[in-house]
Amino acid sequence: MRHQLKLRQLTYFIAVAEELSFRRAAERLFITQPPLSRQIKSLEEALGASLFDRDRQGVRLTEAGHSFLADARALLRESEQVLVRFKPQPTEAKLTLTLGITTVIDVGLFAGIDTAFEKIYPGVRVTVKPQISSHSIRDLNQGVIDVAVIGLPSRAEGLAIEHLCDDPLVACISSSHPSAKKRRVSILDLQHDNLFWFDRKLNPAYYDYCQQVFKRVGFDPRRVPEPSDHHVLLGLIAVGQGIALVPRSLNSMTRKGVVFKEVIEGDQLCIRIGAAYQAARASEAVLAVVAMLKGRFSGRSPRVGASAG
């Protein structure tokens, strides 16, 4: 059977290679994981090589994957250049601004922001790129994106940051947990449970911030790696494998056997949400995007959907 490379497969492969997560890559591409996995499998069959190693620890590029990544990027660049050469150019091209959105925030909060902004600035198109805060900060410094909604604290030296809102952590526990019937719990009530917790490299500043709070109140549970897929996390909690401390609005994701409880120390473990940008390169349109974000979050709490920012 003859296989052919498709540009879509290259795009999907590059997204997974950059995110090292099928879930985050799917969010970035605005698709679900099954079609993404099928396209990667089809690409591997076409190449006759495995591109990723997958296990419970995560996703890693194979030696063949590392080698193919440069070729895939080159092929995509070449295809884009061909389109530019042959596509009729509009008389007035629109300016595109890219907005990075931390996966702490439900991307649905930003639905319609592109059309709303175009009404104010008809010549500007806004695109959304969901990713963890550290990736957005990197992209801002490299000029890949223009504005980013990030979780704080983060290592964002040199960037201007406008505060948008705060979101305290809540306890996500099994409905059979001894504290499940309480209206509020202390994290000390969860001292003897396994705590699903994120890897420090995802956000060192916030990890260290939480560690200081834990040390101050005397909270030192056994920590286990937090699954990158939220549904897997909730499933493990439902069967009593551990508990999690997550942003308050994650309770919008329901799961039988899981309850969310207000945490007495939640305000101390609050995730701050901010809009970050490079002040020295900020155009009028960038500042207008930041102003629109501040207006959207004014007086409201976000629906949050992850834990590490």
N, C-alpha and C positions, 0 to 999 in steps of 0.2 A: 504494500500500500504506500502510495507516494504522499508525503507530508509537505505542506507549505507553511512558511512562516507568515503570520498575520501581524499587522501593526498593532492591533488591539492586544495580542498576546505579549508583544514587547512592552507595551505600556503597563500591562498588569504585572509582568515580571519585574520591571524596574520599581514599581510601587512596593511590591513585597520585599524586594532586595533592600530598598531604602528604609522601610518601616520595620523589617524583620518580624512582622506580625501579619497574618492573613486578616485578622479582624480590623486592625488599623488601616491596612491597605484597602480593604473593602469600603471602610468609611470614607477614606480619601477619594476613592473612585466613585462613591455614591452607588455601590452595588452591594448585593449580599455575598456571603462567603462561598456558597456552593458553586455559582458560575465562575467565580474567581479561581477556585481550586480546579475546576474542570479545564479552564483555559491553560493554567500552569501545567497540568498533567499532559494536555495535548501538545504543549510546547516542548516538554521533556521528551515525549515520544518522537516528535519531529527531529529533535537534536540527537536522540539516542543517548541521552545522559541525564542524570539526576541533578537538578539545580539547587535543591534545598534539602537539608537534613531537618527532620521534624521529630521532636520528642516532647516529653512533658516539661522540659526546661525551656522550650521555645523553638524558634526557627533560626537556622544558620545557613549561610551560603556554602555550598560545596566548592571544591577546587574548580570544578567545571562552571559553577555558577559565578564565581569571581571572574573567571576568564571571559564568560559570555557577557557580563554586565557592561564592559566597555564597548563591545560590539553592538549590543542592543541600543545603547545610548547613541552611538554613531549612526546606526541605521535610522533611528527616529529623527535625529537632526537632519540627516540627508533627505528624508521624506518630507520634512517640514520645509526645507529649502526648495525642493521641487515644487511644492504647492505655492510657495511665495512667488517663484519665477513665473508660474503659469496662471495663477489666479488673478483675475482683474482686480486692481486696487481701487477701493472706494475713494471718493473725492476727499472725504474727511474721516480718517480712521479714529475709532474710539480709543480713549485711554483706558487701560485695564489696571485696576487695583486689586491685589490679592490680599485677602484677609485670613490670617491663620486663626483657627479656633481650637483652644485646648479641649481635649477629650473629657475634661472634667464637666464641661458644659454640654447640655443637650443641643445638638446642632439645630434642632427644630426651633429653638429660640430665635434663630437668625433667618428663618424662612421669610422670604419677601424683602429682605434687606436690600437686595440688588435692585428690584423694581422701585422700592421706596427711594433709594438714593438716586436712581436715574431721573426721577421726577424733579429732583433738585439740581442735579448735574446731568443733563441729557447726553453729554459727550463722554461720560465715564461709566465703565462697566465694572461691577464688583464681583469677584469670584471668591468662593470660600474653600479653605484648605484645612480640614480637621486633622490635628496632630497633637502630640504631647508638647508641653510648654517648652522644653529644652530644644526641640526641633524648630519651633517657631522662633525662638531667640537666635538660634544659629542662622536661620533663614533671613531674619531681619538684619543681622550683622553682615550677611553676605549679599544683601540687596535682592534676595529672591522673592520676598514678600514685602508688603508695604506697611501693614498694621497687623497686630496680633492680640488676641484675647488670651491671657495667660493666667495660670494659677500662681499665687504668691504665698510665701516668699519664694523667689527663684533667683538664680544668678543672672541678673540682667543689667550688669554694670554698663554704663554708657548709653542706655536707652531711656527715653522719657516714658513715664508710666502714669496713666490717669486711673485713679481708683474707680471701679464700677460698682462693686457690691461685696458683701461678705457672706459666707455660708458655713455654719457650724457643722461639725461632724455628729453623726448619730451612730448608735450601735445597731448592727445588722446581726440578728441572732436567730437560732432555731425557735420555732413556736413551742417546742418542748423544753426549752431552757428554763432553769429555775427563776430567771429574772423576766421571763416573757410576760408575766401578768402585772409587772410593775409599770407605772406610767412613766417614770424616769429612772435611769440607772446611773450608777457611778462606774467609771471604767475599772475601779477596784473590785466591783462585783464580778468582773470578767477576768480577774487575775489568773485563774487556773484554767482558762480556755486557751486553745491554740488561736493565735491572732494571725489572720491572713494579712500580710503586709507587703508593700511594694519594695522593689529593689532600689537601693539608694541612688544608683546611677541615673534613674529616671528623673529625679529631682533632688539633688543633694541638699539644697538649701531648705526645702520643706521637710525632708527626712530629718535633718538635724534639728530643725525647729520643733518637730513633734517629739523627738528624743529628749529634748530639754524639758518639755512639759511632762513626759512620762517620768523622767527622773525626779522632777520636782514633786510630783504627787505620789511617787512610789509604785508606779505601774511597770511591771517587768514580766509580761507573759512570754511563753514560748512562741516564737514567730515562725511561720511557715510561708513559703512563697505564694504570693497572690496570683491566681490565674489571670491571664490577660483578658479572657472572655468573661464578661460579667455574668452570663447565664450559667457558666460552669461554676463561678464563685458562689452564686446563690444556691446552686444545686448541692455543693459541698456543705454549705451552712445548713441547709434544710435537713441533711442527714446527720448533723451533729459533729462534723469534722473540725469545726472551729467557728470563730466569729470574725466580724470585720468592722472597722470604723470607716464610715463612708460619708460623703457630703449628704446633707439632709434630704435633698430632693431626689436622691436615688430611690426613694420609696415610690417613685412613679413607675419603677420596674417591679411589678408584682411577681411573687413566686409562692406557690403553696408550700407551707411549712416554714416560711421565713417571716419574721416581724422586725419592724424598725422601732427603736426606742430612743427617746430624747436622752442625751448624755449630760449629766450635771456639769462635767468639765468641757462640754462641747464648744463653748465660746473661746476657751483657751486654745482649742485645736482648730480654730476657724480657718478655713481656706479663704484668702482674699483673692478677688478677681480683678484684674486690671487690663487696660488697653495699653499696649506698648508700641513704640515707633521710634524711628531715628529723628530726633528734633532737627538736626542740621540739614536733613534732606526732606523734611516734611513739606509737601505741597499744600495748597489750599484744599485740594480734594482729600488728602490724607487727614488733615485737621477736621474736615467736615465729617469723615467717616467716624473719627473718634468722638466728635460731638453727638452724632447719631447714636452711637453705642451708649454713651452716657445717658442720653435721653431714654433709651430703651430700658436701661436698668434702674433708672431713678425710681426709688420707692418700692422696688420689688425684689424678691428673692428668685434666683435662677432655678430652673429644673435641672438638676445636676445628674450626670450619668457615669462617673468613674471615680477613682480615688487618688491617683498619684499626680494629677496635674499635668 
